[in-house]
Amino acid sequence: MSLKQDSLHIYTNDKKVNDAYLWTAFFNEKSNPYLIELLEKWNIKTLFLSVNPTMDLEKLKSFQTLAAEKDIKIDFLIGENSYAEETDGFIHLEKVMLMGKNLGFKGIHLDIEPHTFDDYVENVELYSKIQMKLFNNAKKWCDKNGMDLSASVPMYLPIKVAKTLGRNNITTHIMAYGNSSLDYKLDQTQAMRKVLNSNSRWAFEINDFSDYQSLKETETKLIEKEITEFTYHDLSQLDALQK
């Protein structure tokens, strides 16, 4: 059976392994058994969980235990763009990564987006250098502390930054969000996916889809292109989508 045929076979048998993002508000709102059931329904095997000061830490500890029993990995999601505003941003990032380790997480997921800055286009070279430094330092820190590292990036990430992710074997989730055509997204990400090779994942914004059928059709088209690893933004949106 070819890779393409095998991928389609896996899809039709609903055995795909997916990743997803989860923010504190939805985590606090739903019970742990409800969240675990939702993760199993969508076959989520890695969850990127954001923690803010309102997080119920006792609930978190119980959730981590339940997830481990189901072989679901919970990584610490860091979504703070300010670390990319200055060249010594890793000093501040490191403190937060240590907090994630102390909370019992086994991996770190970075969602640091300098492309949202007003002056990004004019200073793309500077921000690219800062990003590469952050990724290099974060990888060294994670290796030293026995933690996995992954990252979310936009479709138009500079190739030099993608090469840094590739060299460091950092699993990269390409945020293919918005209403652009799938062909456009494939063209836009082709060079980056080639650099990242097997270390790339295709991330969906669930609200881009009107229903489950449209999501499934898009996934099937991607599988035909041998893109088989998917990430969902986010768990609350999956909850609202009837499968």
C-alpha positions as CSV (number, residue, x, y, z in Angstrom):
1,M,0.0,0.0,0.0
2,S,1.4,3.4,-1.0
3,L,1.9,6.3,1.5
4,K,-1.1,8.1,0.0
5,Q,-3.3,5.0,0.0
6,D,-2.2,4.2,3.6
7,S,-2.9,7.7,4.7
8,L,-6.4,7.7,3.3
9,H,-7.0,4.2,4.8
10,I,-6.0,5.7,8.2
11,Y,-8.4,8.6,7.7
12,T,-11.4,6.5,6.7
13,N,-10.9,4.3,9.8
14,D,-10.8,7.4,12.0
15,K,-7.3,6.6,13.4
16,K,-5.6,9.9,12.7
17,V,-3.6,11.4,15.6
18,N,-4.2,15.1,16.0
19,D,-3.0,18.0,18.1
20,A,-5.0,20.9,19.6
21,Y,-4.7,24.2,21.5
22,L,-6.6,24.9,24.7
23,W,-6.9,28.2,26.6
24,T,-7.5,28.6,30.3
25,A,-11.0,30.0,30.1
26,F,-12.4,26.8,28.4
27,F,-10.3,24.6,30.6
28,N,-11.8,26.2,33.8
29,E,-15.3,26.1,32.3
30,K,-15.4,22.3,31.6
31,S,-14.9,19.4,33.9
32,N,-11.8,17.2,33.4
33,P,-13.9,14.1,32.4
34,Y,-15.6,16.3,29.7
35,L,-12.3,17.6,28.4
36,I,-10.8,14.1,28.2
37,E,-13.9,12.8,26.4
38,L,-13.6,15.6,23.9
39,L,-9.9,14.9,23.3
40,E,-10.6,11.2,22.7
41,K,-13.5,12.0,20.4
42,W,-11.1,14.0,18.1
43,N,-8.2,11.6,18.7
44,I,-6.0,14.4,20.2
45,K,-2.7,13.0,21.4
46,T,-0.9,16.3,22.1
47,L,-2.6,19.2,23.7
48,F,-1.0,22.7,24.0
49,L,-2.5,24.2,27.2
50,S,-2.1,27.9,28.0
51,V,-1.9,28.7,31.7
52,N,-2.8,32.1,33.1
53,P,-3.3,33.3,36.7
54,T,-6.9,32.2,36.8
55,M,-6.0,28.6,36.2
56,D,-7.2,26.1,38.8
57,L,-3.9,24.4,39.5
58,E,-5.5,21.5,41.5
59,K,-7.7,20.8,38.5
60,L,-4.7,21.0,36.3
61,K,-2.8,18.4,38.3
62,S,-5.8,16.0,38.1
63,F,-6.2,16.7,34.4
64,Q,-2.5,15.9,33.7
65,T,-3.0,12.6,35.6
66,L,-6.1,11.7,33.6
67,A,-4.5,12.6,30.3
68,A,-1.4,10.5,31.1
69,E,-3.7,7.5,31.7
70,K,-5.2,8.0,28.3
71,D,-1.7,8.4,26.7
72,I,-2.5,12.1,25.9
73,K,0.5,14.4,26.2
74,I,-0.1,17.9,27.7
75,D,2.4,20.6,26.7
76,F,2.8,24.1,28.2
77,L,1.7,26.7,25.7
78,I,3.5,30.1,25.8
79,G,1.8,32.7,23.7
80,E,3.5,36.0,24.6
81,N,4.8,38.2,21.7
82,S,6.8,40.5,23.8
83,Y,9.7,38.0,24.0
84,A,10.3,38.9,20.3
85,E,10.5,42.7,20.9
86,E,14.1,42.8,22.1
87,T,17.2,40.8,21.6
88,D,17.4,39.6,25.2
89,G,13.8,38.3,25.3
90,F,15.0,34.8,26.2
91,I,15.8,36.0,29.7
92,H,12.1,36.5,30.3
93,L,11.0,33.5,28.3
94,E,13.3,31.2,30.3
95,K,11.5,32.1,33.5
96,V,8.1,31.1,32.1
97,M,9.5,27.9,30.6
98,L,10.8,27.0,34.1
99,M,7.3,27.6,35.5
100,G,5.9,25.1,32.9
101,K,8.5,22.5,34.0
102,N,7.6,23.1,37.6
103,L,3.9,22.6,36.9
104,G,4.7,19.2,35.6
105,F,4.5,19.7,31.8
106,K,6.7,17.5,29.6
107,G,7.0,19.8,26.7
108,I,7.0,23.5,25.7
109,H,5.0,25.0,22.8
110,L,5.9,28.5,21.6
111,D,3.4,30.7,20.0
112,I,5.4,33.9,19.7
113,E,4.2,36.0,16.7
114,P,6.3,39.1,15.8
115,H,4.4,39.2,12.5
116,T,1.6,40.9,14.5
117,F,3.8,43.9,15.2
118,D,3.0,47.2,13.4
119,D,6.6,47.6,12.2
120,Y,7.1,43.9,11.3
121,V,7.4,44.4,7.5
122,E,9.9,47.3,7.8
123,N,12.0,45.3,10.4
124,V,11.5,41.7,9.3
125,E,15.3,41.0,9.3
126,L,15.6,42.2,12.9
127,Y,12.6,40.2,14.0
128,S,13.8,37.1,12.1
129,K,17.2,37.3,14.0
130,I,15.4,37.6,17.3
131,Q,13.1,34.7,16.5
132,M,16.1,32.5,15.5
133,K,17.9,33.3,18.7
134,L,14.8,32.5,20.8
135,F,14.3,29.2,19.1
136,N,18.0,28.2,19.4
137,N,18.1,29.1,23.1
138,A,14.8,27.5,23.8
139,K,15.9,24.3,22.1
140,K,19.1,24.2,24.2
141,W,17.1,24.8,27.4
142,C,14.6,22.1,26.6
143,D,17.3,19.6,25.7
144,K,19.1,20.4,29.0
145,N,15.8,20.0,31.0
146,G,14.5,16.9,29.2
147,M,11.5,18.6,27.6
148,D,10.1,18.6,24.1
149,L,9.8,21.8,22.1
150,S,7.4,22.7,19.4
151,A,6.2,26.0,17.8
152,S,3.4,27.7,15.9
153,V,4.3,29.9,12.9
154,P,2.4,31.8,10.2
155,M,2.3,30.6,6.6
156,Y,4.7,33.3,5.4
157,L,7.4,32.7,8.0
158,P,10.8,33.7,6.5
159,I,12.7,30.7,5.2
160,K,15.8,31.5,7.3
161,V,13.6,31.1,10.5
162,A,12.1,27.9,9.1
163,K,15.7,26.6,8.6
164,T,16.5,27.3,12.2
165,L,13.4,25.3,13.3
166,G,14.4,22.5,10.9
167,R,18.0,22.3,12.1
168,N,16.8,22.1,15.7
169,N,14.2,19.4,14.9
170,I,11.5,21.6,16.4
171,T,8.1,20.3,15.5
172,T,6.4,23.3,13.7
173,H,2.7,23.9,13.4
174,I,1.9,26.0,10.3
175,M,-1.1,28.2,11.0
176,A,-3.0,27.9,7.8
177,Y,-5.8,30.1,8.9
178,G,-8.2,32.3,6.9
179,N,-10.4,32.1,3.9
180,S,-7.7,31.9,1.2
181,S,-8.0,28.9,-1.1
182,L,-6.3,25.6,-0.2
183,D,-4.2,25.8,-3.3
184,Y,-3.0,29.3,-2.3
185,K,-2.1,27.9,1.2
186,L,-0.3,25.0,-0.3
187,D,1.7,27.2,-2.6
188,Q,2.4,29.7,0.2
189,T,3.8,27.0,2.5
190,Q,5.6,24.8,0.0
191,A,9.1,26.1,0.6
192,M,8.7,26.0,4.3
193,R,7.3,22.5,4.4
194,K,10.2,21.3,2.2
195,V,12.7,22.8,4.7
196,L,10.8,21.3,7.8
197,N,10.2,18.0,6.1
198,S,8.5,15.6,8.6
199,N,8.7,18.1,11.4
200,S,5.7,20.2,10.1
201,R,2.1,20.0,11.1
202,W,-0.9,21.7,9.3
203,A,-2.9,23.8,11.8
204,F,-6.6,24.6,11.2
205,E,-8.7,27.5,12.5
206,I,-11.9,25.5,13.1
207,N,-14.1,28.6,12.7
208,D,-12.9,28.8,9.1
209,F,-15.2,25.8,8.4
210,S,-19.0,25.9,8.3
211,D,-19.3,22.3,9.4
212,Y,-17.5,19.0,10.0
213,Q,-18.0,17.9,6.5
214,S,-16.1,20.8,5.0
215,L,-13.3,20.2,7.4
216,K,-13.1,16.6,6.5
217,E,-13.1,17.4,2.8
218,T,-10.2,19.7,3.3
219,E,-8.3,17.2,5.4
220,T,-8.9,14.6,2.7
221,K,-7.4,16.9,0.0
222,L,-4.4,17.5,2.2
223,I,-3.9,13.8,2.8
224,E,-3.9,13.3,-1.0
225,K,-1.0,15.7,-1.0
226,E,0.7,13.5,1.7
227,I,0.1,16.1,4.5
228,T,-1.3,13.9,7.3
229,E,-0.5,15.6,10.6
230,F,-3.2,18.1,11.7
231,T,-3.5,20.6,14.6
232,Y,-6.8,22.2,15.7
233,H,-7.3,25.8,16.9
234,D,-8.8,25.2,19.3
235,L,-10.5,22.7,21.6
236,S,-13.4,25.0,22.3
237,Q,-14.1,25.4,18.6
238,L,-14.0,21.6,18.2
239,D,-16.5,21.3,21.0
240,A,-18.9,23.5,19.0
241,L,-18.4,21.6,15.8
242,Q,-20.7,18.5,15.5
243,K,-18.7,15.5,14.3
